[in-house]
Amino acid sequence: MKKRKFALVLSGGGFKGAFQVGALNYLKDNWNHIAPEAGPMHFDIIAGVSVGALNGAMMAMGKQDELNELWDQVAKNGVEEIYTSPFIDTKAGGEEPKFHFSADVLKEQFLPGLTIKANLWDGVKMLFSKKVRQQFIEKTLEDAAESIATHISTFQNVADNTPLYEKLQQIMDKDAITDCQYFCGFVSLDDGNYSSVASTDFIDNEDFINGVLASTAMPVVWKPVSDIRTADKHIRNSVDGGIRNNSPLGDVIRAIQDDPEKNVEYTIVIINCGTGAIKEKDFSRSNIFQIALRSLEEITLSEIFNNDIKHFMRINEIVCQAKAAGVEIYKDQNCPLRQFKTLIIEPAEGILGDMLCANETLISRRMKHGKQKAGLAVEAFVESEMVA
């Protein structure tokens, strides 16, 4: 009889990550239905990107209770628990982020050194001369344009995730990961490469913290993490791994292939925060941030999500059919493709709201929906096991 092992794949999704927490809570309480003789819930491999990297790290450290406490704090305090922003109204309720561009905010960000240079005599001349007024306005606009050009060239993000970084310093400990493999995914803006780094391959705990932080750093919203040291190299200017690998199945499958124990049967649990569907909206009056987030979050990540999951399920089905016919399919001469049992948990369309919004109502709804969808997925998994 083959030994059973379990792998966990956690996608990105911002504050929709509460859905994953609800699903994990259900799995913990009902693990005996999935693995009747395996004891308490345990994953041998965990891989995550974006919020999945954060949730996954907490699970890998054995801190599921602390993970729930973290999301309780987010529910009570809103997004301020994770980030602050002069451009996003973090106090606004509802299910979509509210962007605002007040004069004070714009001046602080782009015109901090601009001063109006005019004395009393200049004012008198402008009062009686249209030409002088026009010259003064043109000179002021030129100074403003120069200031904007100077500051916008170094403008990298609309929000500050320092609160998240400080929280990670309190709760992250790579040495606490002792009985599973954990992989954190992020992308370097310098070379465009996706890196999946095991917790053991970060040089020290600060690099581990920066790896998780980078994986959660959605471009445009948060600043890239400048430097992460691993056993192989320094990785510079890294952001959200979800922009290239929204559901890091490949990371898990490679880890399974490298498992020295060969007589092992793996079950892969996939918890995604998105459906892959794109909700229709009118963007004719949208600002630059809304357009950027729509392009990145809903369109690009949805496409990656669709391709990743569908590709995996298609190959798994082909391998299953080949096995039933007594045929073995090889990736290369020495690597036969393996069939995996899968348990996929994903939300219904239109339930979770926007990924940048977090309030008590939304977090509660997401966690409740995660439990509900996990329950349905477990029922389907148990039924398939009985048929098999």
ChimeraX attribute file (.defattr): number of C-alpha atoms within 10 A of each C-alpha:
attribute: neighborCount
match mode: 1-to-1
recipient: residues
	/A:1	6
	/A:2	9
	/A:3	11
	/A:4	14
	/A:5	17
	/A:6	20
	/A:7	24
	/A:8	24
	/A:9	25
	/A:10	27
	/A:11	29
	/A:12	35
	/A:13	27
	/A:14	20
	/A:15	26
	/A:16	28
	/A:17	28
	/A:18	32
	/A:19	30
	/A:20	31
	/A:21	25
	/A:22	23
	/A:23	24
	/A:24	23
	/A:25	18
	/A:26	20
	/A:27	19
	/A:28	13
	/A:29	11
	/A:30	17
	/A:31	19
	/A:32	14
	/A:33	13
	/A:34	17
	/A:35	16
	/A:36	10
	/A:37	10
	/A:38	13
	/A:39	9
	/A:40	12
	/A:41	15
	/A:42	18
	/A:43	18
	/A:44	17
	/A:45	24
	/A:46	29
	/A:47	31
	/A:48	34
	/A:49	33
	/A:50	32
	/A:51	29
	/A:52	36
	/A:53	31
	/A:54	25
	/A:55	29
	/A:56	30
	/A:57	30
	/A:58	21
	/A:59	23
	/A:60	27
	/A:61	19
	/A:62	17
	/A:63	17
	/A:64	19
	/A:65	11
	/A:66	13
	/A:67	20
	/A:68	18
	/A:69	12
	/A:70	15
	/A:71	23
	/A:72	16
	/A:73	16
	/A:74	20
	/A:75	20
	/A:76	15
	/A:77	15
	/A:78	23
	/A:79	22
	/A:80	18
	/A:81	19
	/A:82	20
	/A:83	17
	/A:84	18
	/A:85	17
	/A:86	18
	/A:87	19
	/A:88	18
	/A:89	15
	/A:90	20
	/A:91	15
	/A:92	15
	/A:93	16
	/A:94	14
	/A:95	17
	/A:96	13
	/A:97	19
	/A:98	16
	/A:99	17
	/A:100	13
	/A:101	12
	/A:102	11
	/A:103	9
	/A:104	11
	/A:105	14
	/A:106	15
	/A:107	16
	/A:108	13
	/A:109	16
	/A:110	19
	/A:111	21
	/A:112	15
	/A:113	10
	/A:114	15
	/A:115	10
	/A:116	10
	/A:117	9
	/A:118	9
	/A:119	8
	/A:120	8
	/A:121	9
	/A:122	13
	/A:123	14
	/A:124	11
	/A:125	13
	/A:126	16
	/A:127	11
	/A:128	10
	/A:129	11
	/A:130	11
	/A:131	11
	/A:132	16
	/A:133	16
	/A:134	12
	/A:135	12
	/A:136	18
	/A:137	12
	/A:138	12
	/A:139	14
	/A:140	16
	/A:141	12
	/A:142	12
	/A:143	17
	/A:144	20
	/A:145	13
	/A:146	14
	/A:147	17
	/A:148	18
	/A:149	13
	/A:150	13
	/A:151	13
	/A:152	12
	/A:153	8
	/A:154	8
	/A:155	12
	/A:156	13
	/A:157	17
	/A:158	18
	/A:159	17
	/A:160	17
	/A:161	21
	/A:162	16
	/A:163	14
	/A:164	18
	/A:165	17
	/A:166	12
	/A:167	14
	/A:168	18
	/A:169	14
	/A:170	10
	/A:171	16
	/A:172	20
	/A:173	18
	/A:174	22
	/A:175	11
	/A:176	14
	/A:177	18
	/A:178	13
	/A:179	13
	/A:180	18
	/A:181	18
	/A:182	30
	/A:183	28
	/A:184	28
	/A:185	31
	/A:186	33
	/A:187	27
	/A:188	22
	/A:189	18
	/A:190	10
	/A:191	11
	/A:192	12
	/A:193	14
	/A:194	19
	/A:195	20
	/A:196	23
	/A:197	20
	/A:198	21
	/A:199	28
	/A:200	18
	/A:201	15
	/A:202	21
	/A:203	16
	/A:204	17
	/A:205	16
	/A:206	16
	/A:207	19
	/A:208	27
	/A:209	25
	/A:210	21
	/A:211	33
	/A:212	32
	/A:213	28
	/A:214	32
	/A:215	30
	/A:216	29
	/A:217	26
	/A:218	26
	/A:219	21
	/A:220	17
	/A:221	21
	/A:222	22
	/A:223	21
	/A:224	24
	/A:225	22
	/A:226	15
	/A:227	16
	/A:228	22
	/A:229	18
	/A:230	19
	/A:231	12
	/A:232	10
	/A:233	10
	/A:234	12
	/A:235	21
	/A:236	17
	/A:237	18
	/A:238	32
	/A:239	29
	/A:240	31
	/A:241	33
	/A:242	32
	/A:243	23
	/A:244	20
	/A:245	26
	/A:246	31
	/A:247	31
	/A:248	29
	/A:249	23
	/A:250	15
	/A:251	23
	/A:252	23
	/A:253	18
	/A:254	10
	/A:255	20
	/A:256	21
	/A:257	14
	/A:258	10
	/A:259	11
	/A:260	9
	/A:261	10
	/A:262	11
	/A:263	11
	/A:264	14
	/A:265	18
	/A:266	21
	/A:267	19
	/A:268	22
	/A:269	19
	/A:270	22
	/A:271	28
	/A:272	26
	/A:273	30
	/A:274	28
	/A:275	15
	/A:276	21
	/A:277	15
	/A:278	14
	/A:279	9
	/A:280	6
	/A:281	7
	/A:282	6
	/A:283	10
	/A:284	7
	/A:285	8
	/A:286	12
	/A:287	11
	/A:288	9
	/A:289	15
	/A:290	15
	/A:291	14
	/A:292	15
	/A:293	17
	/A:294	17
	/A:295	13
	/A:296	17
	/A:297	22
	/A:298	19
	/A:299	16
	/A:300	17
	/A:301	23
	/A:302	20
	/A:303	15
	/A:304	18
	/A:305	27
	/A:306	16
	/A:307	14
	/A:308	17
	/A:309	18
	/A:310	12
	/A:311	11
	/A:312	14
	/A:313	13
	/A:314	11
	/A:315	14
	/A:316	18
	/A:317	13
	/A:318	14
	/A:319	21
	/A:320	20
	/A:321	14
	/A:322	14
	/A:323	14
	/A:324	10
	/A:325	9
	/A:326	8
	/A:327	11
	/A:328	14
	/A:329	15
	/A:330	12
	/A:331	9
	/A:332	8
	/A:333	7
	/A:334	7
	/A:335	10
	/A:336	13
	/A:337	17
	/A:338	19
	/A:339	18
	/A:340	17
	/A:341	16
	/A:342	17
	/A:343	18
	/A:344	19
	/A:345	26
	/A:346	20
	/A:347	22
	/A:348	14
	/A:349	13
	/A:350	12
	/A:351	14
	/A:352	24
	/A:353	19
	/A:354	19
	/A:355	19
	/A:356	19
	/A:357	23
	/A:358	33
	/A:359	21
	/A:360	17
	/A:361	13
	/A:362	23
	/A:363	26
	/A:364	18
	/A:365	17
	/A:366	26
	/A:367	25
	/A:368	18
	/A:369	22
	/A:370	30
	/A:371	21
	/A:372	17
	/A:373	22
	/A:374	27
	/A:375	17
	/A:376	12
	/A:377	19
	/A:378	20
	/A:379	14
	/A:380	13
	/A:381	18
	/A:382	15
	/A:383	11
	/A:384	11
	/A:385	11
	/A:386	7
	/A:387	7
	/A:388	6
